Amino acid sequence: MLHGLTDPRLLEILVDPISKVPLRYDSDHQELICDSGRRAYPIRDGIPILLVSDARLINEDEIKKP
């Protein structure tokens, strides 16, 4: 799961700091994704960086469809 984070329950409580919706883990890019907000938050050294200033905007192709 999240590199360096051993408790899988952590992903269940992490939310987007703006919209407060749950985040999706993208293991290929080591990011936490907010599909509705179109933001990707980096994971650095196993630590999720949930700062809006560090998030990158994601395009339509990267959004997970329900």
PDBQT receptor file of N, H, CA, C and O in Angstrom, charges set to zero:
ATOM      1  N   MET A   1       0.846  -1.184   0.000  1.00  0.00    +0.000 N 
ATOM      2  CA  MET A   1       0.000   0.000   0.000  1.00  0.00    +0.000 C 
ATOM      3  C   MET A   1       0.891   1.247   0.000  1.00  0.00    +0.000 C 
ATOM      4  O   MET A   1       1.779   1.353  -0.846  1.00  0.00    +0.000 OA
ATOM      5  N   LEU A   2       0.687   2.171   0.899  1.00  0.00    +0.000 N 
ATOM      6  H   LEU A   2      -0.035   2.085   1.586  1.00  0.00    +0.000 HD
ATOM      7  CA  LEU A   2       1.495   3.381   0.931  1.00  0.00    +0.000 C 
ATOM      8  C   LEU A   2       2.886   3.043   1.433  1.00  0.00    +0.000 C 
ATOM      9  O   LEU A   2       3.042   2.504   2.529  1.00  0.00    +0.000 OA
ATOM     10  N   HIS A   3       3.885   3.353   0.646  1.00  0.00    +0.000 N 
ATOM     11  H   HIS A   3       3.758   3.790  -0.244  1.00  0.00    +0.000 HD
ATOM     12  CA  HIS A   3       5.259   3.065   1.018  1.00  0.00    +0.000 C 
ATOM     13  C   HIS A   3       5.586   3.735   2.348  1.00  0.00    +0.000 C 
ATOM     14  O   HIS A   3       5.420   4.947   2.492  1.00  0.00    +0.000 OA
ATOM     15  N   GLY A   4       6.045   2.961   3.306  1.00  0.00    +0.000 N 
ATOM     16  H   GLY A   4       6.180   1.977   3.188  1.00  0.00    +0.000 HD
ATOM     17  CA  GLY A   4       6.436   3.517   4.584  1.00  0.00    +0.000 C 
ATOM     18  C   GLY A   4       5.289   3.656   5.576  1.00  0.00    +0.000 C 
ATOM     19  O   GLY A   4       5.528   3.912   6.757  1.00  0.00    +0.000 OA
ATOM     20  N   LEU A   5       4.070   3.496   5.129  1.00  0.00    +0.000 N 
ATOM     21  H   LEU A   5       3.876   3.289   4.170  1.00  0.00    +0.000 HD
ATOM     22  CA  LEU A   5       2.928   3.580   6.030  1.00  0.00    +0.000 C 
ATOM     23  C   LEU A   5       2.386   2.169   6.202  1.00  0.00    +0.000 C 
ATOM     24  O   LEU A   5       1.906   1.563   5.244  1.00  0.00    +0.000 OA
ATOM     25  N   THR A   6       2.460   1.656   7.401  1.00  0.00    +0.000 N 
ATOM     26  H   THR A   6       2.849   2.149   8.180  1.00  0.00    +0.000 HD
ATOM     27  CA  THR A   6       2.118   0.249   7.611  1.00  0.00    +0.000 C 
ATOM     28  C   THR A   6       0.654   0.023   7.948  1.00  0.00    +0.000 C 
ATOM     29  O   THR A   6       0.187  -1.113   7.859  1.00  0.00    +0.000 OA
ATOM     30  N   ASP A   7      -0.077   1.039   8.325  1.00  0.00    +0.000 N 
ATOM     31  H   ASP A   7       0.302   1.961   8.397  1.00  0.00    +0.000 HD
ATOM     32  CA  ASP A   7      -1.467   0.863   8.733  1.00  0.00    +0.000 C 
ATOM     33  C   ASP A   7      -2.400   1.185   7.569  1.00  0.00    +0.000 C 
ATOM     34  O   ASP A   7      -2.551   2.354   7.215  1.00  0.00    +0.000 OA
ATOM     35  N   PRO A   8      -3.034   0.169   6.962  1.00  0.00    +0.000 N 
ATOM     36  CA  PRO A   8      -3.912   0.431   5.822  1.00  0.00    +0.000 C 
ATOM     37  C   PRO A   8      -5.138   1.262   6.193  1.00  0.00    +0.000 C 
ATOM     38  O   PRO A   8      -5.788   1.835   5.320  1.00  0.00    +0.000 OA
ATOM     39  N   ARG A   9      -5.452   1.328   7.481  1.00  0.00    +0.000 N 
ATOM     40  H   ARG A   9      -4.923   0.862   8.191  1.00  0.00    +0.000 HD
ATOM     41  CA  ARG A   9      -6.592   2.151   7.909  1.00  0.00    +0.000 C 
ATOM     42  C   ARG A   9      -6.330   3.635   7.713  1.00  0.00    +0.000 C 
ATOM     43  O   ARG A   9      -7.261   4.439   7.680  1.00  0.00    +0.000 OA
ATOM     44  N   LEU A  10      -5.064   3.993   7.584  1.00  0.00    +0.000 N 
ATOM     45  H   LEU A  10      -4.307   3.340   7.611  1.00  0.00    +0.000 HD
ATOM     46  CA  LEU A  10      -4.730   5.406   7.382  1.00  0.00    +0.000 C 
ATOM     47  C   LEU A  10      -5.382   5.941   6.113  1.00  0.00    +0.000 C 
ATOM     48  O   LEU A  10      -5.890   7.062   6.101  1.00  0.00    +0.000 OA
ATOM     49  N   LEU A  11      -5.371   5.146   5.046  1.00  0.00    +0.000 N 
ATOM     50  H   LEU A  11      -4.959   4.235   5.056  1.00  0.00    +0.000 HD
ATOM     51  CA  LEU A  11      -5.983   5.583   3.790  1.00  0.00    +0.000 C 
ATOM     52  C   LEU A  11      -7.478   5.840   3.966  1.00  0.00    +0.000 C 
ATOM     53  O   LEU A  11      -8.049   6.686   3.277  1.00  0.00    +0.000 OA
ATOM     54  N   GLU A  12      -8.102   5.121   4.874  1.00  0.00    +0.000 N 
ATOM     55  H   GLU A  12      -7.638   4.435   5.433  1.00  0.00    +0.000 HD
ATOM     56  CA  GLU A  12      -9.533   5.298   5.112  1.00  0.00    +0.000 C 
ATOM     57  C   GLU A  12      -9.859   6.645   5.758  1.00  0.00    +0.000 C 
ATOM     58  O   GLU A  12     -10.980   7.135   5.623  1.00  0.00    +0.000 OA
ATOM     59  N   ILE A  13      -8.900   7.245   6.452  1.00  0.00    +0.000 N 
ATOM     60  H   ILE A  13      -7.989   6.846   6.561  1.00  0.00    +0.000 HD
ATOM     61  CA  ILE A  13      -9.183   8.510   7.131  1.00  0.00    +0.000 C 
ATOM     62  C   ILE A  13      -8.610   9.728   6.422  1.00  0.00    +0.000 C 
ATOM     63  O   ILE A  13      -8.950  10.861   6.763  1.00  0.00    +0.000 OA
ATOM     64  N   LEU A  14      -7.742   9.505   5.437  1.00  0.00    +0.000 N 
ATOM     65  H   LEU A  14      -7.466   8.585   5.160  1.00  0.00    +0.000 HD
ATOM     66  CA  LEU A  14      -7.168  10.642   4.718  1.00  0.00    +0.000 C 
ATOM     67  C   LEU A  14      -8.199  11.216   3.755  1.00  0.00    +0.000 C 
ATOM     68  O   LEU A  14      -8.838  10.483   2.999  1.00  0.00    +0.000 OA
ATOM     69  N   VAL A  15      -8.352  12.534   3.793  1.00  0.00    +0.000 N 
ATOM     70  H   VAL A  15      -7.833  13.129   4.407  1.00  0.00    +0.000 HD
ATOM     71  CA  VAL A  15      -9.307  13.212   2.915  1.00  0.00    +0.000 C 
ATOM     72  C   VAL A  15      -8.637  14.412   2.252  1.00  0.00    +0.000 C 
ATOM     73  O   VAL A  15      -7.609  14.904   2.716  1.00  0.00    +0.000 OA
ATOM     74  N   ASP A  16      -9.231  14.862   1.180  1.00  0.00    +0.000 N 
ATOM     75  H   ASP A  16     -10.066  14.463   0.803  1.00  0.00    +0.000 HD
ATOM     76  CA  ASP A  16      -8.763  16.057   0.492  1.00  0.00    +0.000 C 
ATOM     77  C   ASP A  16      -8.931  17.249   1.438  1.00  0.00    +0.000 C 
ATOM     78  O   ASP A  16     -10.010  17.429   2.003  1.00  0.00    +0.000 OA
ATOM     79  N   PRO A  17      -7.892  18.063   1.622  1.00  0.00    +0.000 N 
ATOM     80  CA  PRO A  17      -7.996  19.175   2.568  1.00  0.00    +0.000 C 
ATOM     81  C   PRO A  17      -9.000  20.256   2.153  1.00  0.00    +0.000 C 
ATOM     82  O   PRO A  17      -9.428  21.047   2.995  1.00  0.00    +0.000 OA
ATOM     83  N   ILE A  18      -9.377  20.302   0.893  1.00  0.00    +0.000 N 
ATOM     84  H   ILE A  18      -9.029  19.660   0.209  1.00  0.00    +0.000 HD
ATOM     85  CA  ILE A  18     -10.338  21.310   0.435  1.00  0.00    +0.000 C 
ATOM     86  C   ILE A  18     -11.761  20.769   0.498  1.00  0.00    +0.000 C 
ATOM     87  O   ILE A  18     -12.623  21.343   1.164  1.00  0.00    +0.000 OA
ATOM     88  N   SER A  19     -12.002  19.662  -0.201  1.00  0.00    +0.000 N 
ATOM     89  H   SER A  19     -11.302  19.196  -0.743  1.00  0.00    +0.000 HD
ATOM     90  CA  SER A  19     -13.370  19.140  -0.329  1.00  0.00    +0.000 C 
ATOM     91  C   SER A  19     -13.754  18.160   0.772  1.00  0.00    +0.000 C 
ATOM     92  O   SER A  19     -14.936  17.875   0.964  1.00  0.00    +0.000 OA
ATOM     93  N   LYS A  20     -12.771  17.647   1.492  1.00  0.00    +0.000 N 
ATOM     94  H   LYS A  20     -11.811  17.878   1.337  1.00  0.00    +0.000 HD
ATOM     95  CA  LYS A  20     -12.982  16.666   2.573  1.00  0.00    +0.000 C 
ATOM     96  C   LYS A  20     -13.510  15.318   2.076  1.00  0.00    +0.000 C 
ATOM     97  O   LYS A  20     -14.083  14.558   2.857  1.00  0.00    +0.000 OA
ATOM     98  N   VAL A  21     -13.327  15.013   0.796  1.00  0.00    +0.000 N 
ATOM     99  H   VAL A  21     -12.862  15.630   0.161  1.00  0.00    +0.000 HD
ATOM    100  CA  VAL A  21     -13.725  13.707   0.261  1.00  0.00    +0.000 C 
ATOM    101  C   VAL A  21     -12.544  12.737   0.385  1.00  0.00    +0.000 C 
ATOM    102  O   VAL A  21     -11.391  13.168   0.384  1.00  0.00    +0.000 OA
ATOM    103  N   PRO A  22     -12.822  11.433   0.491  1.00  0.00    +0.000 N 
ATOM    104  CA  PRO A  22     -11.737  10.439   0.582  1.00  0.00    +0.000 C 
ATOM    105  C   PRO A  22     -10.823  10.487  -0.642  1.00  0.00    +0.000 C 
ATOM    106  O   PRO A  22     -11.233  10.861  -1.740  1.00  0.00    +0.000 OA
ATOM    107  N   LEU A  23      -9.583  10.099  -0.413  1.00  0.00    +0.000 N 
ATOM    108  H   LEU A  23      -9.249   9.795   0.479  1.00  0.00    +0.000 HD
ATOM    109  CA  LEU A  23      -8.577  10.085  -1.475  1.00  0.00    +0.000 C 
ATOM    110  C   LEU A  23      -8.349   8.662  -1.971  1.00  0.00    +0.000 C 
ATOM    111  O   LEU A  23      -8.557   7.688  -1.248  1.00  0.00    +0.000 OA
ATOM    112  N   ARG A  24      -7.923   8.576  -3.199  1.00  0.00    +0.000 N 
ATOM    113  H   ARG A  24      -7.754   9.368  -3.786  1.00  0.00    +0.000 HD
ATOM    114  CA  ARG A  24      -7.612   7.287  -3.840  1.00  0.00    +0.000 C 
ATOM    115  C   ARG A  24      -6.096   7.186  -3.988  1.00  0.00    +0.000 C 
ATOM    116  O   ARG A  24      -5.438   8.146  -4.388  1.00  0.00    +0.000 OA
ATOM    117  N   TYR A  25      -5.554   6.022  -3.663  1.00  0.00    +0.000 N 
ATOM    118  H   TYR A  25      -6.089   5.242  -3.338  1.00  0.00    +0.000 HD
ATOM    119  CA  TYR A  25      -4.109   5.794  -3.759  1.00  0.00    +0.000 C 
ATOM    120  C   TYR A  25      -3.727   5.353  -5.160  1.00  0.00    +0.000 C 
ATOM    121  O   TYR A  25      -4.305   4.409  -5.698  1.00  0.00    +0.000 OA
ATOM    122  N   ASP A  26      -2.760   6.030  -5.750  1.00  0.00    +0.000 N 
ATOM    123  H   ASP A  26      -2.290   6.797  -5.313  1.00  0.00    +0.000 HD
ATOM    124  CA  ASP A  26      -2.216   5.673  -7.063  1.00  0.00    +0.000 C 
ATOM    125  C   ASP A  26      -0.789   5.167  -6.841  1.00  0.00    +0.000 C 
ATOM    126  O   ASP A  26       0.146   5.953  -6.688  1.00  0.00    +0.000 OA
ATOM    127  N   SER A  27      -0.643   3.847  -6.825  1.00  0.00    +0.000 N 
ATOM    128  H   SER A  27      -1.403   3.209  -6.949  1.00  0.00    +0.000 HD
ATOM    129  CA  SER A  27       0.666   3.258  -6.529  1.00  0.00    +0.000 C 
ATOM    130  C   SER A  27       1.689   3.499  -7.630  1.00  0.00    +0.000 C 
ATOM    131  O   SER A  27       2.886   3.577  -7.353  1.00  0.00    +0.000 OA
ATOM    132  N   ASP A  28       1.238   3.617  -8.872  1.00  0.00    +0.000 N 
ATOM    133  H   ASP A  28       0.266   3.554  -9.097  1.00  0.00    +0.000 HD
ATOM    134  CA  ASP A  28       2.170   3.842  -9.977  1.00  0.00    +0.000 C 
ATOM    135  C   ASP A  28       2.891   5.176  -9.857  1.00  0.00    +0.000 C 
ATOM    136  O   ASP A  28       4.075   5.279 -10.178  1.00  0.00    +0.000 OA
ATOM    137  N   HIS A  29       2.179   6.195  -9.396  1.00  0.00    +0.000 N 
ATOM    138  H   HIS A  29       1.217   6.111  -9.136  1.00  0.00    +0.000 HD
ATOM    139  CA  HIS A  29       2.759   7.540  -9.302  1.00  0.00    +0.000 C 
ATOM    140  C   HIS A  29       3.063   7.962  -7.868  1.00  0.00    +0.000 C 
ATOM    141  O   HIS A  29       3.562   9.063  -7.636  1.00  0.00    +0.000 OA
ATOM    142  N   GLN A  30       2.761   7.086  -6.904  1.00  0.00    +0.000 N 
ATOM    143  H   GLN A  30       2.355   6.192  -7.093  1.00  0.00    +0.000 HD
ATOM    144  CA  GLN A  30       2.964   7.400  -5.493  1.00  0.00    +0.000 C 
ATOM    145  C   GLN A  30       2.289   8.722  -5.137  1.00  0.00    +0.000 C 
ATOM    146  O   GLN A  30       2.917   9.663  -4.652  1.00  0.00    +0.000 OA
ATOM    147  N   GLU A  31       0.976   8.752  -5.399  1.00  0.00    +0.000 N 
ATOM    148  H   GLU A  31       0.465   7.988  -5.793  1.00  0.00    +0.000 HD
ATOM    149  CA  GLU A  31       0.168   9.937  -5.127  1.00  0.00    +0.000 C 
ATOM    150  C   GLU A  31      -1.167   9.536  -4.520  1.00  0.00    +0.000 C 
ATOM    151  O   GLU A  31      -1.633   8.408  -4.680  1.00  0.00    +0.000 OA
ATOM    152  N   LEU A  32      -1.764  10.480  -3.827  1.00  0.00    +0.000 N 
ATOM    153  H   LEU A  32      -1.386  11.396  -3.697  1.00  0.00    +0.000 HD
ATOM    154  CA  LEU A  32      -3.142  10.347  -3.363  1.00  0.00    +0.000 C 
ATOM    155  C   LEU A  32      -3.984  11.249  -4.245  1.00  0.00    +0.000 C 
ATOM    156  O   LEU A  32      -3.679  12.431  -4.405  1.00  0.00    +0.000 OA
ATOM    157  N   ILE A  33      -5.040  10.695  -4.816  1.00  0.00    +0.000 N 
ATOM    158  H   ILE A  33      -5.288   9.735  -4.686  1.00  0.00    +0.000 HD
ATOM    159  CA  ILE A  33      -5.828  11.390  -5.828  1.00  0.00    +0.000 C 
ATOM    160  C   ILE A  33      -7.184  11.801  -5.273  1.00  0.00    +0.000 C 
ATOM    161  O   ILE A  33      -7.869  11.026  -4.606  1.00  0.00    +0.000 OA
ATOM    162  N   CYS A  34      -7.551  13.045  -5.569  1.00  0.00    +0.000 N 
ATOM    163  H   CYS A  34      -6.995  13.675  -6.110  1.00  0.00    +0.000 HD
ATOM    164  CA  CYS A  34      -8.907  13.531  -5.318  1.00  0.00    +0.000 C 
ATOM    165  C   CYS A  34      -9.546  13.678  -6.694  1.00  0.00    +0.000 C 
ATOM    166  O   CYS A  34      -9.318  14.667  -7.391  1.00  0.00    +0.000 OA
ATOM    167  N   ASP A  35     -10.346  12.688  -7.079  1.00  0.00    +0.000 N 
ATOM    168  H   ASP A  35     -10.531  11.884  -6.513  1.00  0.00    +0.000 HD
ATOM    169  CA  ASP A  35     -10.945  12.708  -8.411  1.00  0.00    +0.000 C 
ATOM    170  C   ASP A  35     -11.899  13.891  -8.588  1.00  0.00    +0.000 C 
ATOM    171  O   ASP A  35     -11.883  14.547  -9.629  1.00  0.00    +0.000 OA
ATOM    172  N   SER A  36     -12.721  14.164  -7.591  1.00  0.00    +0.000 N 
ATOM    173  H   SER A  36     -12.734  13.631  -6.745  1.00  0.00    +0.000 HD
ATOM    174  CA  SER A  36     -13.699  15.248  -7.736  1.00  0.00    +0.000 C 
ATOM    175  C   SER A  36     -13.041  16.615  -7.778  1.00  0.00    +0.000 C 
ATOM    176  O   SER A  36     -13.542  17.527  -8.436  1.00  0.00    +0.000 OA
ATOM    177  N   GLY A  37     -11.927  16.766  -7.082  1.00  0.00    +0.000 N 
ATOM    178  H   GLY A  37     -11.520  16.025  -6.547  1.00  0.00    +0.000 HD
ATOM    179  CA  GLY A  37     -11.219  18.047  -7.079  1.00  0.00    +0.000 C 
ATOM    180  C   GLY A  37     -10.125  18.148  -8.122  1.00  0.00    +0.000 C 
ATOM    181  O   GLY A  37      -9.529  19.209  -8.308  1.00  0.00    +0.000 OA
ATOM    182  N   ARG A  38      -9.859  17.032  -8.809  1.00  0.00    +0.000 N 
ATOM    183  H   ARG A  38     -10.343  16.170  -8.658  1.00  0.00    +0.000 HD
ATOM    184  CA  ARG A  38      -8.840  16.979  -9.857  1.00  0.00    +0.000 C 
ATOM    185  C   ARG A  38      -7.454  17.374  -9.353  1.00  0.00    +0.000 C 
ATOM    186  O   ARG A  38      -6.714  18.115  -9.999  1.00  0.00    +0.000 OA
ATOM    187  N   ARG A  39      -7.130  16.833  -8.143  1.00  0.00    +0.000 N 
ATOM    188  H   ARG A  39      -7.731  16.231  -7.618  1.00  0.00    +0.000 HD
ATOM    189  CA  ARG A  39      -5.828  17.105  -7.550  1.00  0.00    +0.000 C 
ATOM    190  C   ARG A  39      -5.132  15.790  -7.210  1.00  0.00    +0.000 C 
ATOM    191  O   ARG A  39      -5.778  14.799  -6.869  1.00  0.00    +0.000 OA
ATOM    192  N   ALA A  40      -3.803  15.800  -7.311  1.00  0.00    +0.000 N 
ATOM    193  H   ALA A  40      -3.278  16.605  -7.589  1.00  0.00    +0.000 HD
ATOM    194  CA  ALA A  40      -2.981  14.664  -6.912  1.00  0.00    +0.000 C 
ATOM    195  C   ALA A  40      -1.955  15.168  -5.904  1.00  0.00    +0.000 C 
ATOM    196  O   ALA A  40      -1.200  16.102  -6.175  1.00  0.00    +0.000 OA
ATOM    197  N   TYR A  41      -1.945  14.532  -4.739  1.00  0.00    +0.000 N 
ATOM    198  H   TYR A  41      -2.558  13.773  -4.518  1.00  0.00    +0.000 HD
ATOM    199  CA  TYR A  41      -1.027  14.907  -3.673  1.00  0.00    +0.000 C 
ATOM    200  C   TYR A  41       0.132  13.913  -3.641  1.00  0.00    +0.000 C 
ATOM    201  O   TYR A  41      -0.095  12.703  -3.657  1.00  0.00    +0.000 OA
ATOM    202  N   PRO A  42       1.360  14.402  -3.597  1.00  0.00    +0.000 N 
ATOM    203  CA  PRO A  42       2.517  13.493  -3.617  1.00  0.00    +0.000 C 
ATOM    204  C   PRO A  42       2.692  12.756  -2.298  1.00  0.00    +0.000 C 
ATOM    205  O   PRO A  42       2.254  13.212  -1.241  1.00  0.00    +0.000 OA
ATOM    206  N   ILE A  43       3.344  11.605  -2.392  1.00  0.00    +0.000 N 
ATOM    207  H   ILE A  43       3.700  11.235  -3.250  1.00  0.00    +0.000 HD
ATOM    208  CA  ILE A  43       3.782  10.861  -1.213  1.00  0.00    +0.000 C 
ATOM    209  C   ILE A  43       5.303  10.863  -1.290  1.00  0.00    +0.000 C 
ATOM    210  O   ILE A  43       5.888  10.323  -2.228  1.00  0.00    +0.000 OA
ATOM    211  N   ARG A  44       5.931  11.471  -0.301  1.00  0.00    +0.000 N 
ATOM    212  H   ARG A  44       5.455  11.910   0.461  1.00  0.00    +0.000 HD
ATOM    213  CA  ARG A  44       7.395  11.584  -0.289  1.00  0.00    +0.000 C 
ATOM    214  C   ARG A  44       7.940  10.847   0.931  1.00  0.00    +0.000 C 
ATOM    215  O   ARG A  44       7.556  11.131   2.065  1.00  0.00    +0.000 OA
ATOM    216  N   ASP A  45       8.829   9.911   0.684  1.00  0.00    +0.000 N 
ATOM    217  H   ASP A  45       9.141   9.681  -0.238  1.00  0.00    +0.000 HD
ATOM    218  CA  ASP A  45       9.420   9.106   1.754  1.00  0.00    +0.000 C 
ATOM    219  C   ASP A  45       8.345   8.467   2.631  1.00  0.00    +0.000 C 
ATOM    220  O   ASP A  45       8.508   8.356   3.846  1.00  0.00    +0.000 OA
ATOM    221  N   GLY A  46       7.243   8.049   2.001  1.00  0.00    +0.000 N 
ATOM    222  H   GLY A  46       7.111   8.139   1.014  1.00  0.00    +0.000 HD
ATOM    223  CA  GLY A  46       6.169   7.384   2.710  1.00  0.00    +0.000 C 
ATOM    224  C   GLY A  46       5.218   8.312   3.434  1.00  0.00    +0.000 C 
ATOM    225  O   GLY A  46       4.324   7.852   4.145  1.00  0.00    +0.000 OA
ATOM    226  N   ILE A  47       5.397   9.621   3.263  1.00  0.00    +0.000 N 
ATOM    227  H   ILE A  47       6.123   9.995   2.686  1.00  0.00    +0.000 HD
ATOM    228  CA  ILE A  47       4.561  10.598   3.958  1.00  0.00    +0.000 C 
ATOM    229  C   ILE A  47       3.664  11.317   2.959  1.00  0.00    +0.000 C 
ATOM    230  O   ILE A  47       4.167  11.943   2.026  1.00  0.00    +0.000 OA
ATOM    231  N   PRO A  48       2.339  11.241   3.134  1.00  0.00    +0.000 N 
ATOM    232  CA  PRO A  48       1.439  11.986   2.247  1.00  0.00    +0.000 C 
ATOM    233  C   PRO A  48       1.583  13.488   2.491  1.00  0.00    +0.000 C 
ATOM    234  O   PRO A  48       1.506  13.948   3.631  1.00  0.00    +0.000 OA
ATOM    235  N   ILE A  49       1.789  14.237   1.431  1.00  0.00    +0.000 N 
ATOM    236  H   ILE A  49       1.851  13.863   0.505  1.00  0.00    +0.000 HD
ATOM    237  CA  ILE A  49       1.920  15.693   1.521  1.00  0.00    +0.000 C 
ATOM    238  C   ILE A  49       0.584  16.291   1.074  1.00  0.00    +0.000 C 
ATOM    239  O   ILE A  49       0.327  16.451  -0.119  1.00  0.00    +0.000 OA
ATOM    240  N   LEU A  50      -0.253  16.614   2.051  1.00  0.00    +0.000 N 
ATOM    241  H   LEU A  50      -0.045  16.484   3.020  1.00  0.00    +0.000 HD
ATOM    242  CA  LEU A  50      -1.603  17.087   1.747  1.00  0.00    +0.000 C 
ATOM    243  C   LEU A  50      -1.684  18.607   1.779  1.00  0.00    +0.000 C 
ATOM    244  O   LEU A  50      -2.597  19.187   2.367  1.00  0.00    +0.000 OA
ATOM    245  N   LEU A  51      -0.719  19.231   1.141  1.00  0.00    +0.000 N 
ATOM    246  H   LEU A  51       0.022  18.759   0.663  1.00  0.00    +0.000 HD
ATOM    247  CA  LEU A  51      -0.712  20.680   0.996  1.00  0.00    +0.000 C 
ATOM    248  C   LEU A  51      -1.202  21.024  -0.402  1.00  0.00    +0.000 C 
ATOM    249  O   LEU A  51      -0.689  20.509  -1.395  1.00  0.00    +0.000 OA
ATOM    250  N   VAL A  52      -2.186  21.890  -0.469  1.00  0.00    +0.000 N 
ATOM    251  H   VAL A  52      -2.603  22.309   0.338  1.00  0.00    +0.000 HD
ATOM    252  CA  VAL A  52      -2.738  22.276  -1.774  1.00  0.00    +0.000 C 
ATOM    253  C   VAL A  52      -1.644  22.867  -2.652  1.00  0.00    +0.000 C 
ATOM    254  O   VAL A  52      -1.650  22.670  -3.867  1.00  0.00    +0.000 OA
ATOM    255  N   SER A  53      -0.717  23.581  -2.053  1.00  0.00    +0.000 N 
ATOM    256  H   SER A  53      -0.712  23.740  -1.066  1.00  0.00    +0.000 HD
ATOM    257  CA  SER A  53       0.370  24.194  -2.830  1.00  0.00    +0.000 C 
ATOM    258  C   SER A  53       1.292  23.149  -3.468  1.00  0.00    +0.000 C 
ATOM    259  O   SER A  53       1.965  23.449  -4.455  1.00  0.00    +0.000 OA
ATOM    260  N   ASP A  54       1.334  21.926  -2.921  1.00  0.00    +0.000 N 
ATOM    261  H   ASP A  54       0.787  21.682  -2.120  1.00  0.00    +0.000 HD
ATOM    262  CA  ASP A  54       2.164  20.858  -3.486  1.00  0.00    +0.000 C 
ATOM    263  C   ASP A  54       1.392  19.923  -4.406  1.00  0.00    +0.000 C 
ATOM    264  O   ASP A  54       1.990  19.068  -5.059  1.00  0.00    +0.000 OA
ATOM    265  N   ALA A  55       0.075  20.071  -4.466  1.00  0.00    +0.000 N 
ATOM    266  H   ALA A  55      -0.411  20.765  -3.935  1.00  0.00    +0.000 HD
ATOM    267  CA  ALA A  55      -0.747  19.213  -5.318  1.00  0.00    +0.000 C 
ATOM    268  C   ALA A  55      -0.575  19.602  -6.783  1.00  0.00    +0.000 C 
ATOM    269  O   ALA A  55      -0.300  20.754  -7.120  1.00  0.00    +0.000 OA
ATOM    270  N   ARG A  56      -0.746  18.600  -7.638  1.00  0.00    +0.000 N 
ATOM    271  H   ARG A  56      -0.968  17.664  -7.365  1.00  0.00    +0.000 HD
ATOM    272  CA  ARG A  56      -0.749  18.909  -9.073  1.00  0.00    +0.000 C 
ATOM    273  C   ARG A  56      -2.166  18.678  -9.591  1.00  0.00    +0.000 C 
ATOM    274  O   ARG A  56      -2.892  17.815  -9.097  1.00  0.00    +0.000 OA
ATOM    275  N   LEU A  57      -2.535  19.452 -10.577  1.00  0.00    +0.000 N 
ATOM    276  H   LEU A  57      -1.945  20.153 -10.978  1.00  0.00    +0.000 HD
ATOM    277  CA  LEU A  57      -3.846  19.269 -11.198  1.00  0.00    +0.000 C 
ATOM    278  C   LEU A  57      -3.782  18.077 -12.120  1.00  0.00    +0.000 C 
ATOM    279  O   LEU A  57      -2.807  17.897 -12.849  1.00  0.00    +0.000 OA
ATOM    280  N   ILE A  58      -4.829  17.253 -12.089  1.00  0.00    +0.000 N 
ATOM    281  H   ILE A  58      -5.622  17.399 -11.496  1.00  0.00    +0.000 HD
ATOM    282  CA  ILE A  58      -4.855  16.084 -12.960  1.00  0.00    +0.000 C 
ATOM    283  C   ILE A  58      -5.840  16.319 -14.098  1.00  0.00    +0.000 C 
ATOM    284  O   ILE A  58      -6.797  17.083 -13.976  1.00  0.00    +0.000 OA
ATOM    285  N   ASN A  59      -5.577  15.645 -15.192  1.00  0.00    +0.000 N 
ATOM    286  H   ASN A  59      -4.799  15.024 -15.291  1.00  0.00    +0.000 HD
ATOM    287  CA  ASN A  59      -6.438  15.821 -16.365  1.00  0.00    +0.000 C 
ATOM    288  C   ASN A  59      -7.565  14.788 -16.369  1.00  0.00    +0.000 C 
ATOM    289  O   ASN A  59      -7.600  13.886 -15.531  1.00  0.00    +0.000 OA
ATOM    290  N   GLU A  60      -8.453  14.930 -17.293  1.00  0.00    +0.000 N 
ATOM    291  H   GLU A  60      -8.425  15.662 -17.973  1.00  0.00    +0.000 HD
ATOM    292  CA  GLU A  60      -9.647  14.071 -17.395  1.00  0.00    +0.000 C 
ATOM    293  C   GLU A  60      -9.286  12.597 -17.505  1.00  0.00    +0.000 C 
ATOM    294  O   GLU A  60     -10.001  11.751 -16.968  1.00  0.00    +0.000 OA
ATOM    295  N   ASP A  61      -8.188  12.267 -18.191  1.00  0.00    +0.000 N 
ATOM    296  H   ASP A  61      -7.606  12.954 -18.627  1.00  0.00    +0.000 HD
ATOM    297  CA  ASP A  61      -7.790  10.873 -18.375  1.00  0.00    +0.000 C 
ATOM    298  C   ASP A  61      -7.347  10.204 -17.081  1.00  0.00    +0.000 C 
ATOM    299  O   ASP A  61      -7.390   8.979 -16.970  1.00  0.00    +0.000 OA
ATOM    300  N   GLU A  62      -6.924  10.997 -16.104  1.00  0.00    +0.000 N 
ATOM    301  H   GLU A  62      -6.889  11.992 -16.195  1.00  0.00    +0.000 HD
ATOM    302  CA  GLU A  62      -6.426  10.452 -14.848  1.00  0.00    +0.000 C 
ATOM    303  C   GLU A  62      -7.534  10.273 -13.806  1.00  0.00    +0.000 C 
ATOM    304  O   GLU A  62      -7.301   9.667 -12.761  1.00  0.00    +0.000 OA
ATOM    305  N   ILE A  63      -8.698  10.777 -14.071  1.00  0.00    +0.000 N 
ATOM    306  H   ILE A  63      -8.887  11.269 -14.920  1.00  0.00    +0.000 HD
ATOM    307  CA  ILE A  63      -9.802  10.708 -13.115  1.00  0.00    +0.000 C 
ATOM    308  C   ILE A  63     -10.454   9.338 -13.184  1.00  0.00    +0.000 C 
ATOM    309  O   ILE A  63     -10.757   8.835 -14.266  1.00  0.00    +0.000 OA
ATOM    310  N   LYS A  64     -10.665   8.743 -12.022  1.00  0.00    +0.000 N 
ATOM    311  H   LYS A  64     -10.418   9.152 -11.144  1.00  0.00    +0.000 HD
ATOM    312  CA  LYS A  64     -11.328   7.432 -11.960  1.00  0.00    +0.000 C 
ATOM    313  C   LYS A  64     -12.821   7.640 -12.081  1.00  0.00    +0.000 C 
ATOM    314  O   LYS A  64     -13.417   8.409 -11.327  1.00  0.00    +0.000 OA
ATOM    315  N   LYS A  65     -13.411   6.962 -13.018  1.00  0.00    +0.000 N 
ATOM    316  H   LYS A  65     -12.927   6.337 -13.631  1.00  0.00    +0.000 HD
ATOM    317  CA  LYS A  65     -14.852   7.057 -13.242  1.00  0.00    +0.000 C 
ATOM    318  C   LYS A  65     -15.555   6.030 -12.369  1.00  0.00    +0.000 C 
ATOM    319  O   LYS A  65     -15.071   4.908 -12.222  1.00  0.00    +0.000 OA
ATOM    320  N   PRO A  66     -16.709   6.405 -11.780  1.00  0.00    +0.000 N 
ATOM    321  CA  PRO A  66     -17.454   5.431 -10.943  1.00  0.00    +0.000 C 
ATOM    322  C   PRO A  66     -18.031   4.309 -11.766  1.00  0.00    +0.000 C 
ATOM    323  O   PRO A  66     -18.680   3.415 -11.222  1.00  0.00    +0.000 OA
TER     324      PRO A  66
